[in-house]
Amino acid sequence: MIMAVPIGLIVINFYKYGAFDSLIENVKLLIKEIHEMRRGE
């Protein structure tokens, strides 16, 4: 419990500096591909 706040602040700062940008883009692309596959395109 005590470590949750500092770890959360570190994760938020990483997000602000763009550390997860490529991960977020890849997840969006994966979701798009799955939707296209399910629709049969």
N, C-alpha and C positions, 0 to 999 in steps of 0.2 A: 504494500500500500504506500509506503513512504517513497519507494522508487518510482511510482507511477507518474508523479508530477514532473520530476526531472526528465524522465524518458519521454514523456509526452511533449515537453518543451523542445527537446532535441529533435524529435520527429517533425514537429511543426516548423522548426527552423530549417531542417533539411528540405522540407516541402517548399518553403519560401524561397530558398536558394536554387530550386529546380532540380534537386537530386532525384526526384521521382518522375520527372517529365517523360523520359523515354519509357518508363514502366507504364505510366498512364496511357501514353499513345499506343503502346503495344496491346494493352487490355482493350482499348477502344477498337483497334483494328481486329482483334480476335472476336469481339462481340459482333462487329459488322460482318465478318466472314461466316460466323455461325448463323446469323440471321439469313444471309444470302444462301447458305447451304440448305437451311430448313425450308426456304421458299422454292428451292430448285433452280436458282439462277446460275 
